[in-house]
Amino acid sequence: MDTKNMGAFICKLRKEKGMTQQQLADKLQVTDKAVSKWERGLACPDISVLPQIAEILGVNVDDLLSNPTTDKWHAFKELNRNDV
C-alpha cells in the first residue's frame, strides 16, 4: 500500500462526492486534520476506519488498499474482464 497514492485516491473520491474534508471527517468521527494528513500522504487511516471510508466514498476496501488509480490495476481489471 502506497500512502501517497491511497491519499490521492481518497481525495479524488471525496471531491467526486462533493464533500469537504470536514464533512468526511464528521462522518468518520475524526478531525479534518486527520483527513488532510491522509490525503497528503503523511499518514494512513486506521485499519478499523477503512470500511467506513470505503462505504462513504462508494468503493470497497480492496480498492482503497490496491490503489486503483494505477495503470497496473486498470490493466488487471481489463484482463479479468476479458476472461469472463
Order of alpha helices (4+ residues) and beta strands (2+ residues): alpha-alpha-alpha-alpha-alpha-alpha
